[in-house]
């Protein structure tokens, strides 16, 4: 695949939605830093990783086995 335009339309849609969500997340993060203390904002931001994992397990039927280390993928 040499050109992004050759990607399927559904893939392009999800890429665009992902870009918009990422931009909105950063705007909200910086706004929260402006009006709140970093010691309160940063932990909430870091919690998003846990939420993504929980949603993946719950809605995407991800593998529920716990794996450790990069070598466990193979």
PDB file with one MODEL, atoms N, CA, C and O in Angstrom:
MODEL        1
ATOM      1  N   UNK A   1       0.833  -1.175   0.000  1.00  0.00           N
ATOM      2  CA  UNK A   1       0.000   0.000   0.000  1.00  0.00           C
ATOM      3  C   UNK A   1       0.878   1.238   0.000  1.00  0.00           C
ATOM      4  O   UNK A   1       1.485   1.592   1.011  1.00  0.00           O
ATOM      5  N   UNK A   2       0.931   1.875  -1.128  1.00  0.00           N
ATOM      6  CA  UNK A   2       1.792   3.037  -1.247  1.00  0.00           C
ATOM      7  C   UNK A   2       1.084   4.333  -0.895  1.00  0.00           C
ATOM      8  O   UNK A   2       1.717   5.265  -0.399  1.00  0.00           O
ATOM      9  N   UNK A   3      -0.207   4.407  -1.142  1.00  0.00           N
ATOM     10  CA  UNK A   3      -0.917   5.661  -0.922  1.00  0.00           C
ATOM     11  C   UNK A   3      -2.051   5.482   0.086  1.00  0.00           C
ATOM     12  O   UNK A   3      -2.785   4.495   0.038  1.00  0.00           O
ATOM     13  N   UNK A   4      -2.188   6.448   1.003  1.00  0.00           N
ATOM     14  CA  UNK A   4      -3.289   6.352   1.966  1.00  0.00           C
ATOM     15  C   UNK A   4      -4.666   6.338   1.312  1.00  0.00           C
ATOM     16  O   UNK A   4      -5.606   5.762   1.859  1.00  0.00           O
ATOM     17  N   UNK A   5      -4.789   6.958   0.162  1.00  0.00           N
ATOM     18  CA  UNK A   5      -6.081   6.998  -0.520  1.00  0.00           C
ATOM     19  C   UNK A   5      -6.522   5.608  -0.983  1.00  0.00           C
ATOM     20  O   UNK A   5      -7.695   5.403  -1.295  1.00  0.00           O
ATOM     21  N   UNK A   6      -5.598   4.663  -1.027  1.00  0.00           N
ATOM     22  CA  UNK A   6      -5.965   3.317  -1.462  1.00  0.00           C
ATOM     23  C   UNK A   6      -6.530   2.477  -0.319  1.00  0.00           C
ATOM     24  O   UNK A   6      -6.914   1.328  -0.533  1.00  0.00           O
ATOM     25  N   UNK A   7      -6.584   3.031   0.887  1.00  0.00           N
ATOM     26  CA  UNK A   7      -7.185   2.320   2.016  1.00  0.00           C
ATOM     27  C   UNK A   7      -8.696   2.247   1.842  1.00  0.00           C
ATOM     28  O   UNK A   7      -9.291   3.117   1.206  1.00  0.00           O
ATOM     29  N   UNK A   8      -9.315   1.223   2.397  1.00  0.00           N
ATOM     30  CA  UNK A   8     -10.779   1.118   2.312  1.00  0.00           C
ATOM     31  C   UNK A   8     -11.449   2.309   3.008  1.00  0.00           C
ATOM     32  O   UNK A   8     -10.906   2.840   3.977  1.00  0.00           O
ATOM     33  N   UNK A   9     -12.609   2.727   2.528  1.00  0.00           N
ATOM     34  CA  UNK A   9     -13.300   3.883   3.117  1.00  0.00           C
ATOM     35  C   UNK A   9     -13.576   3.727   4.611  1.00  0.00           C
ATOM     36  O   UNK A   9     -13.484   4.698   5.363  1.00  0.00           O
ATOM     37  N   UNK A  10     -13.906   2.533   5.038  1.00  0.00           N
ATOM     38  CA  UNK A  10     -14.183   2.323   6.468  1.00  0.00           C
ATOM     39  C   UNK A  10     -12.932   2.586   7.313  1.00  0.00           C
ATOM     40  O   UNK A  10     -13.017   3.170   8.393  1.00  0.00           O
ATOM     41  N   UNK A  11     -11.783   2.155   6.818  1.00  0.00           N
ATOM     42  CA  UNK A  11     -10.522   2.395   7.515  1.00  0.00           C
ATOM     43  C   UNK A  11     -10.234   3.888   7.591  1.00  0.00           C
ATOM     44  O   UNK A  11      -9.818   4.388   8.637  1.00  0.00           O
ATOM     45  N   UNK A  12     -10.451   4.595   6.503  1.00  0.00           N
ATOM     46  CA  UNK A  12     -10.242   6.045   6.492  1.00  0.00           C
ATOM     47  C   UNK A  12     -11.186   6.750   7.462  1.00  0.00           C
ATOM     48  O   UNK A  12     -10.799   7.713   8.124  1.00  0.00           O
ATOM     49  N   UNK A  13     -12.415   6.271   7.542  1.00  0.00           N
ATOM     50  CA  UNK A  13     -13.367   6.844   8.483  1.00  0.00           C
ATOM     51  C   UNK A  13     -12.881   6.678   9.920  1.00  0.00           C
ATOM     52  O   UNK A  13     -12.909   7.627  10.703  1.00  0.00           O
ATOM     53  N   UNK A  14     -12.436   5.474  10.261  1.00  0.00           N
ATOM     54  CA  UNK A  14     -11.964   5.237  11.621  1.00  0.00           C
ATOM     55  C   UNK A  14     -10.684   6.012  11.921  1.00  0.00           C
ATOM     56  O   UNK A  14     -10.483   6.448  13.055  1.00  0.00           O
ATOM     57  N   UNK A  15      -9.825   6.191  10.936  1.00  0.00           N
ATOM     58  CA  UNK A  15      -8.632   7.019  11.132  1.00  0.00           C
ATOM     59  C   UNK A  15      -9.017   8.468  11.409  1.00  0.00           C
ATOM     60  O   UNK A  15      -8.447   9.112  12.290  1.00  0.00           O
ATOM     61  N   UNK A  16      -9.982   8.974  10.655  1.00  0.00           N
ATOM     62  CA  UNK A  16     -10.433  10.350  10.856  1.00  0.00           C
ATOM     63  C   UNK A  16     -11.103  10.517  12.216  1.00  0.00           C
ATOM     64  O   UNK A  16     -10.859  11.503  12.911  1.00  0.00           O
ATOM     65  N   UNK A  17     -11.943   9.560  12.597  1.00  0.00           N
ATOM     66  CA  UNK A  17     -12.589   9.630  13.909  1.00  0.00           C
ATOM     67  C   UNK A  17     -11.576   9.540  15.036  1.00  0.00           C
ATOM     68  O   UNK A  17     -11.720  10.206  16.062  1.00  0.00           O
ATOM     69  N   UNK A  18     -10.563   8.726  14.852  1.00  0.00           N
ATOM     70  CA  UNK A  18      -9.509   8.606  15.852  1.00  0.00           C
ATOM     71  C   UNK A  18      -8.736   9.922  15.986  1.00  0.00           C
ATOM     72  O   UNK A  18      -8.406  10.343  17.095  1.00  0.00           O
ATOM     73  N   UNK A  19      -8.455  10.557  14.870  1.00  0.00           N
ATOM     74  CA  UNK A  19      -7.752  11.841  14.907  1.00  0.00           C
ATOM     75  C   UNK A  19      -8.585  12.904  15.621  1.00  0.00           C
ATOM     76  O   UNK A  19      -8.053  13.685  16.409  1.00  0.00           O
ATOM     77  N   UNK A  20      -9.881  12.934  15.348  1.00  0.00           N
ATOM     78  CA  UNK A  20     -10.755  13.906  16.012  1.00  0.00           C
ATOM     79  C   UNK A  20     -10.851  13.638  17.514  1.00  0.00           C
ATOM     80  O   UNK A  20     -10.830  14.571  18.316  1.00  0.00           O
ATOM     81  N   UNK A  21     -10.954  12.382  17.886  1.00  0.00           N
ATOM     82  CA  UNK A  21     -11.025  12.040  19.311  1.00  0.00           C
ATOM     83  C   UNK A  21      -9.734  12.402  20.024  1.00  0.00           C
ATOM     84  O   UNK A  21      -9.763  12.894  21.152  1.00  0.00           O
ATOM     85  N   UNK A  22      -8.610  12.163  19.379  1.00  0.00           N
ATOM     86  CA  UNK A  22      -7.321  12.505  19.972  1.00  0.00           C
ATOM     87  C   UNK A  22      -7.187  14.012  20.153  1.00  0.00           C
ATOM     88  O   UNK A  22      -6.735  14.480  21.198  1.00  0.00           O
ATOM     89  N   UNK A  23      -7.575  14.761  19.145  1.00  0.00           N
ATOM     90  CA  UNK A  23      -7.508  16.224  19.238  1.00  0.00           C
ATOM     91  C   UNK A  23      -8.416  16.742  20.350  1.00  0.00           C
ATOM     92  O   UNK A  23      -8.021  17.616  21.122  1.00  0.00           O
ATOM     93  N   UNK A  24      -9.618  16.209  20.430  1.00  0.00           N
ATOM     94  CA  UNK A  24     -10.551  16.633  21.479  1.00  0.00           C
ATOM     95  C   UNK A  24     -10.004  16.280  22.864  1.00  0.00           C
ATOM     96  O   UNK A  24     -10.164  17.048  23.813  1.00  0.00           O
ATOM     97  N   UNK A  25      -9.373  15.143  22.973  1.00  0.00           N
ATOM     98  CA  UNK A  25      -8.798  14.728  24.246  1.00  0.00           C
ATOM     99  C   UNK A  25      -7.706  15.692  24.696  1.00  0.00           C
ATOM    100  O   UNK A  25      -7.657  16.070  25.866  1.00  0.00           O
ATOM    101  N   UNK A  26      -6.837  16.087  23.783  1.00  0.00           N
ATOM    102  CA  UNK A  26      -5.764  17.022  24.139  1.00  0.00           C
ATOM    103  C   UNK A  26      -6.307  18.396  24.502  1.00  0.00           C
ATOM    104  O   UNK A  26      -5.809  19.038  25.426  1.00  0.00           O
ATOM    105  N   UNK A  27      -7.314  18.845  23.787  1.00  0.00           N
ATOM    106  CA  UNK A  27      -7.930  20.140  24.114  1.00  0.00           C
ATOM    107  C   UNK A  27      -8.517  20.096  25.519  1.00  0.00           C
ATOM    108  O   UNK A  27      -8.331  21.025  26.305  1.00  0.00           O
ATOM    109  N   UNK A  28      -9.220  19.025  25.830  1.00  0.00           N
ATOM    110  CA  UNK A  28      -9.811  18.878  27.170  1.00  0.00           C
ATOM    111  C   UNK A  28      -8.728  18.775  28.235  1.00  0.00           C
ATOM    112  O   UNK A  28      -8.876  19.332  29.323  1.00  0.00           O
ATOM    113  N   UNK A  29      -7.649  18.075  27.937  1.00  0.00           N
ATOM    114  CA  UNK A  29      -6.558  17.917  28.892  1.00  0.00           C
ATOM    115  C   UNK A  29      -5.911  19.269  29.207  1.00  0.00           C
ATOM    116  O   UNK A  29      -5.699  19.604  30.373  1.00  0.00           O
ATOM    117  N   UNK A  30      -5.603  20.035  28.174  1.00  0.00           N
ATOM    118  CA  UNK A  30      -4.980  21.338  28.402  1.00  0.00           C
ATOM    119  C   UNK A  30      -5.929  22.304  29.090  1.00  0.00           C
ATOM    120  O   UNK A  30      -5.500  23.122  29.904  1.00  0.00           O
ATOM    121  N   UNK A  31      -7.201  22.221  28.777  1.00  0.00           N
ATOM    122  CA  UNK A  31      -8.179  23.077  29.470  1.00  0.00           C
ATOM    123  C   UNK A  31      -8.263  22.701  30.944  1.00  0.00           C
ATOM    124  O   UNK A  31      -8.337  23.574  31.808  1.00  0.00           O
ATOM    125  N   UNK A  32      -8.250  21.411  31.229  1.00  0.00           N
ATOM    126  CA  UNK A  32      -8.277  20.963  32.619  1.00  0.00           C
ATOM    127  C   UNK A  32      -7.037  21.436  33.367  1.00  0.00           C
ATOM    128  O   UNK A  32      -7.123  21.796  34.541  1.00  0.00           O
ATOM    129  N   UNK A  33      -5.889  21.439  32.701  1.00  0.00           N
ATOM    130  CA  UNK A  33      -4.671  21.942  33.337  1.00  0.00           C
ATOM    131  C   UNK A  33      -4.750  23.438  33.612  1.00  0.00           C
ATOM    132  O   UNK A  33      -4.175  23.922  34.587  1.00  0.00           O
ATOM    133  N   UNK A  34      -5.455  24.169  32.761  1.00  0.00           N
ATOM    134  CA  UNK A  34      -5.601  25.607  32.971  1.00  0.00           C
ATOM    135  C   UNK A  34      -6.473  25.914  34.187  1.00  0.00           C
ATOM    136  O   UNK A  34      -6.205  26.864  34.923  1.00  0.00           O
ATOM    137  N   UNK A  35      -7.502  25.119  34.393  1.00  0.00           N
ATOM    138  CA  UNK A  35      -8.441  25.450  35.468  1.00  0.00           C
ATOM    139  C   UNK A  35      -8.233  24.624  36.735  1.00  0.00           C
ATOM    140  O   UNK A  35      -8.835  24.920  37.767  1.00  0.00           O
ATOM    141  N   UNK A  36      -7.394  23.597  36.673  1.00  0.00           N
ATOM    142  CA  UNK A  36      -7.177  22.752  37.840  1.00  0.00           C
ATOM    143  C   UNK A  36      -5.703  22.538  38.098  1.00  0.00           C
ATOM    144  O   UNK A  36      -4.850  23.000  37.340  1.00  0.00           O
ATOM    145  N   UNK A  37      -5.417  21.842  39.161  1.00  0.00           N
ATOM    146  CA  UNK A  37      -4.027  21.539  39.501  1.00  0.00           C
ATOM    147  C   UNK A  37      -3.576  20.296  38.747  1.00  0.00           C
ATOM    148  O   UNK A  37      -4.338  19.347  38.563  1.00  0.00           O
ATOM    149  N   UNK A  38      -2.320  20.325  38.315  1.00  0.00           N
ATOM    150  CA  UNK A  38      -1.768  19.192  37.569  1.00  0.00           C
ATOM    151  C   UNK A  38      -1.793  17.920  38.400  1.00  0.00           C
ATOM    152  O   UNK A  38      -1.942  16.827  37.853  1.00  0.00           O
ATOM    153  N   UNK A  39      -1.649  18.048  39.710  1.00  0.00           N
ATOM    154  CA  UNK A  39      -1.651  16.866  40.573  1.00  0.00           C
ATOM    155  C   UNK A  39      -3.015  16.183  40.599  1.00  0.00           C
ATOM    156  O   UNK A  39      -3.116  15.017  40.983  1.00  0.00           O
ATOM    157  N   UNK A  40      -4.054  16.891  40.199  1.00  0.00           N
ATOM    158  CA  UNK A  40      -5.389  16.293  40.127  1.00  0.00           C
ATOM    159  C   UNK A  40      -5.743  15.869  38.712  1.00  0.00           C
ATOM    160  O   UNK A  40      -6.476  14.899  38.515  1.00  0.00           O
ATOM    161  N   UNK A  41      -5.230  16.588  37.732  1.00  0.00           N
ATOM    162  CA  UNK A  41      -5.584  16.316  36.334  1.00  0.00           C
ATOM    163  C   UNK A  41      -4.829  15.101  35.790  1.00  0.00           C
ATOM    164  O   UNK A  41      -5.423  14.256  35.120  1.00  0.00           O
ATOM    165  N   UNK A  42      -3.547  15.006  36.068  1.00  0.00           N
ATOM    166  CA  UNK A  42      -2.718  13.942  35.499  1.00  0.00           C
ATOM    167  C   UNK A  42      -3.198  12.542  35.876  1.00  0.00           C
ATOM    168  O   UNK A  42      -3.252  11.681  34.998  1.00  0.00           O
ATOM    169  N   UNK A  43      -3.547  12.267  37.131  1.00  0.00           N
ATOM    170  CA  UNK A  43      -4.023  10.904  37.443  1.00  0.00           C
ATOM    171  C   UNK A  43      -5.296  10.520  36.686  1.00  0.00           C
ATOM    172  O   UNK A  43      -5.465   9.363  36.303  1.00  0.00           O
ATOM    173  N   UNK A  44      -6.168  11.465  36.475  1.00  0.00           N
ATOM    174  CA  UNK A  44      -7.391  11.186  35.715  1.00  0.00           C
ATOM    175  C   UNK A  44      -7.036  10.863  34.271  1.00  0.00           C
ATOM    176  O   UNK A  44      -7.624   9.969  33.663  1.00  0.00           O
ATOM    177  N   UNK A  45      -6.072  11.596  33.726  1.00  0.00           N
ATOM    178  CA  UNK A  45      -5.623  11.338  32.361  1.00  0.00           C
ATOM    179  C   UNK A  45      -5.013   9.947  32.247  1.00  0.00           C
ATOM    180  O   UNK A  45      -5.268   9.236  31.275  1.00  0.00           O
ATOM    181  N   UNK A  46      -4.224   9.561  33.213  1.00  0.00           N
ATOM    182  CA  UNK A  46      -3.579   8.248  33.190  1.00  0.00           C
ATOM    183  C   UNK A  46      -4.586   7.116  33.364  1.00  0.00           C
ATOM    184  O   UNK A  46      -4.337   5.994  32.925  1.00  0.00           O
ATOM    185  N   UNK A  47      -5.685   7.392  33.981  1.00  0.00           N
ATOM    186  CA  UNK A  47      -6.724   6.387  34.170  1.00  0.00           C
ATOM    187  C   UNK A  47      -7.357   5.982  32.834  1.00  0.00           C
ATOM    188  O   UNK A  47      -7.969   4.919  32.736  1.00  0.00           O
ATOM    189  N   UNK A  48      -7.215   6.811  31.826  1.00  0.00           N
ATOM    190  CA  UNK A  48      -7.815   6.502  30.531  1.00  0.00           C
ATOM    191  C   UNK A  48      -7.270   5.197  29.950  1.00  0.00           C
ATOM    192  O   UNK A  48      -7.997   4.482  29.259  1.00  0.00           O
ATOM    193  N   UNK A  49      -6.015   4.879  30.215  1.00  0.00           N
ATOM    194  CA  UNK A  49      -5.446   3.626  29.724  1.00  0.00           C
ATOM    195  C   UNK A  49      -6.171   2.427  30.323  1.00  0.00           C
ATOM    196  O   UNK A  49      -6.449   1.450  29.628  1.00  0.00           O
ATOM    197  N   UNK A  50      -6.471   2.507  31.601  1.00  0.00           N
ATOM    198  CA  UNK A  50      -7.207   1.429  32.272  1.00  0.00           C
ATOM    199  C   UNK A  50      -8.610   1.312  31.681  1.00  0.00           C
ATOM    200  O   UNK A  50      -9.098   0.206  31.448  1.00  0.00           O
ATOM    201  N   UNK A  51      -9.252   2.442  31.442  1.00  0.00           N
ATOM    202  CA  UNK A  51     -10.597   2.417  30.870  1.00  0.00           C
ATOM    203  C   UNK A  51     -10.608   1.805  29.476  1.00  0.00           C
ATOM    204  O   UNK A  51     -11.524   1.059  29.133  1.00  0.00           O
ATOM    205  N   UNK A  52      -9.608   2.113  28.681  1.00  0.00           N
ATOM    206  CA  UNK A  52      -9.524   1.527  27.335  1.00  0.00           C
ATOM    207  C   UNK A  52      -9.391   0.016  27.433  1.00  0.00           C
ATOM    208  O   UNK A  52     -10.040  -0.715  26.685  1.00  0.00           O
ATOM    209  N   UNK A  53      -8.558  -0.453  28.344  1.00  0.00           N
ATOM    210  CA  UNK A  53      -8.402  -1.904  28.509  1.00  0.00           C
ATOM    211  C   UNK A  53      -9.705  -2.553  28.965  1.00  0.00           C
ATOM    212  O   UNK A  53     -10.076  -3.615  28.467  1.00  0.00           O
ATOM    213  N   UNK A  54     -10.394  -1.924  29.901  1.00  0.00           N
ATOM    214  CA  UNK A  54     -11.671  -2.474  30.366  1.00  0.00           C
ATOM    215  C   UNK A  54     -12.713  -2.512  29.257  1.00  0.00           C
ATOM    216  O   UNK A  54     -13.441  -3.496  29.120  1.00  0.00           O
ATOM    217  N   UNK A  55     -12.790  -1.445  28.462  1.00  0.00           N
ATOM    218  CA  UNK A  55     -13.739  -1.432  27.348  1.00  0.00           C
ATOM    219  C   UNK A  55     -13.377  -2.487  26.310  1.00  0.00           C
ATOM    220  O   UNK A  55     -14.264  -3.125  25.742  1.00  0.00           O
ATOM    221  N   UNK A  56     -12.085  -2.679  26.055  1.00  0.00           N
ATOM    222  CA  UNK A  56     -11.667  -3.705  25.097  1.00  0.00           C
ATOM    223  C   UNK A  56     -12.097  -5.085  25.574  1.00  0.00           C
ATOM    224  O   UNK A  56     -12.617  -5.881  24.793  1.00  0.00           O
ATOM    225  N   UNK A  57     -11.883  -5.366  26.844  1.00  0.00           N
ATOM    226  CA  UNK A  57     -12.298  -6.662  27.374  1.00  0.00           C
ATOM    227  C   UNK A  57     -13.808  -6.826  27.322  1.00  0.00           C
ATOM    228  O   UNK A  57     -14.308  -7.901  26.993  1.00  0.00           O
ATOM    229  N   UNK A  58     -14.535  -5.766  27.646  1.00  0.00           N
ATOM    230  CA  UNK A  58     -15.989  -5.857  27.758  1.00  0.00           C
ATOM    231  C   UNK A  58     -16.682  -5.886  26.400  1.00  0.00           C
ATOM    232  O   UNK A  58     -17.611  -6.668  26.195  1.00  0.00           O
ATOM    233  N   UNK A  59     -16.244  -5.050  25.481  1.00  0.00           N
ATOM    234  CA  UNK A  59     -17.001  -4.871  24.242  1.00  0.00           C
ATOM    235  C   UNK A  59     -16.364  -5.493  23.003  1.00  0.00           C
ATOM    236  O   UNK A  59     -17.069  -5.787  22.037  1.00  0.00           O
ATOM    237  N   UNK A  60     -15.067  -5.699  23.007  1.00  0.00           N
ATOM    238  CA  UNK A  60     -14.407  -6.220  21.821  1.00  0.00           C
ATOM    239  C   UNK A  60     -14.030  -7.693  21.955  1.00  0.00           C
ATOM    240  O   UNK A  60     -13.386  -8.267  21.076  1.00  0.00           O
ATOM    241  N   UNK A  61     -14.436  -8.284  23.056  1.00  0.00           N
ATOM    242  CA  UNK A  61     -14.145  -9.690  23.307  1.00  0.00           C
ATOM    243  C   UNK A  61     -12.661  -9.978  23.173  1.00  0.00           C
ATOM    244  O   UNK A  61     -12.265 -10.969  22.559  1.00  0.00           O
ATOM    245  N   UNK A  62     -11.847  -9.115  23.746  1.00  0.00           N
ATOM    246  CA  UNK A  62     -10.400  -9.296  23.713  1.00  0.00           C
ATOM    247  C   UNK A  62      -9.994 -10.502  24.546  1.00  0.00           C
ATOM    248  O   UNK A  62     -10.737 -10.971  25.408  1.00  0.00           O
ATOM    249  N   UNK A  63      -8.821 -10.974  24.269  1.00  0.00           N
ATOM    250  CA  UNK A  63      -8.271 -12.089  25.023  1.00  0.00           C
ATOM    251  C   UNK A  63      -8.115 -11.671  26.483  1.00  0.00           C
ATOM    252  O   UNK A  63      -7.483 -10.656  26.773  1.00  0.00           O
ATOM    253  N   UNK A  64      -8.680 -12.436  27.388  1.00  0.00           N
ATOM    254  CA  UNK A  64      -8.688 -12.056  28.794  1.00  0.00           C
ATOM    255  C   UNK A  64      -7.503 -12.618  29.578  1.00  0.00           C
ATOM    256  O   UNK A  64      -7.399 -12.397  30.784  1.00  0.00           O
ATOM    257  N   UNK A  65      -6.626 -13.328  28.917  1.00  0.00           N
ATOM    258  CA  UNK A  65      -5.454 -13.842  29.608  1.00  0.00           C
ATOM    259  C   UNK A  65      -4.473 -12.705  29.853  1.00  0.00           C
ATOM    260  O   UNK A  65      -4.271 -11.843  28.997  1.00  0.00           O
ATOM    261  N   UNK A  66      -3.882 -12.717  31.011  1.00  0.00           N
ATOM    262  CA  UNK A  66      -2.898 -11.688  31.354  1.00  0.00           C
ATOM    263  C   UNK A  66      -1.555 -12.116  30.805  1.00  0.00           C
ATOM    264  O   UNK A  66      -1.096 -13.231  31.052  1.00  0.00           O
ATOM    265  N   UNK A  67      -0.938 -11.238  30.071  1.00  0.00           N
ATOM    266  CA  UNK A  67       0.375 -11.514  29.489  1.00  0.00           C
ATOM    267  C   UNK A  67       1.350 -10.478  30.005  1.00  0.00           C
ATOM    268  O   UNK A  67       0.982  -9.328  30.243  1.00  0.00           O
ATOM    269  N   UNK A  68       2.568 -10.879  30.172  1.00  0.00           N
ATOM    270  CA  UNK A  68       3.577  -9.933  30.632  1.00  0.00           C
ATOM    271  C   UNK A  68       4.748  -9.949  29.677  1.00  0.00           C
ATOM    272  O   UNK A  68       5.115 -10.995  29.142  1.00  0.00           O
ATOM    273  N   UNK A  69       5.328  -8.790  29.466  1.00  0.00           N
ATOM    274  CA  UNK A  69       6.513  -8.674  28.638  1.00  0.00           C
ATOM    275  C   UNK A  69       6.208  -8.681  27.150  1.00  0.00           C
ATOM    276  O   UNK A  69       5.155  -9.149  26.717  1.00  0.00           O
ATOM    277  N   UNK A  70       7.134  -8.161  26.386  1.00  0.00           N
ATOM    278  CA  UNK A  70       6.919  -8.057  24.943  1.00  0.00           C
ATOM    279  C   UNK A  70       7.012  -9.418  24.276  1.00  0.00           C
ATOM    280  O   UNK A  70       6.386  -9.627  23.237  1.00  0.00           O
ATOM    281  N   UNK A  71       7.763 -10.338  24.830  1.00  0.00           N
ATOM    282  CA  UNK A  71       7.944 -11.641  24.211  1.00  0.00           C
ATOM    283  C   UNK A  71       6.715 -12.536  24.334  1.00  0.00           C
ATOM    284  O   UNK A  71       6.621 -13.546  23.637  1.00  0.00           O
ATOM    285  N   UNK A  72       5.792 -12.191  25.188  1.00  0.00           N
ATOM    286  CA  UNK A  72       4.621 -13.046  25.376  1.00  0.00           C
ATOM    287  C   UNK A  72       3.642 -12.968  24.215  1.00  0.00           C
ATOM    288  O   UNK A  72       2.663 -13.714  24.185  1.00  0.00           O
ATOM    289  N   UNK A  73       3.885 -12.090  23.272  1.00  0.00           N
ATOM    290  CA  UNK A  73       2.995 -11.986  22.107  1.00  0.00           C
ATOM    291  C   UNK A  73       3.181 -13.135  21.133  1.00  0.00           C
ATOM    292  O   UNK A  73       2.306 -13.406  20.311  1.00  0.00           O
ATOM    293  N   UNK A  74       4.335 -13.819  21.225  1.00  0.00           N
ATOM    294  CA  UNK A  74       4.619 -14.872  20.268  1.00  0.00           C
ATOM    295  C   UNK A  74       4.561 -16.209  20.884  1.00  0.00           C
ATOM    296  O   UNK A  74       4.778 -17.212  20.204  1.00  0.00           O
TER     297      UNK A  74
ENDMDL
END
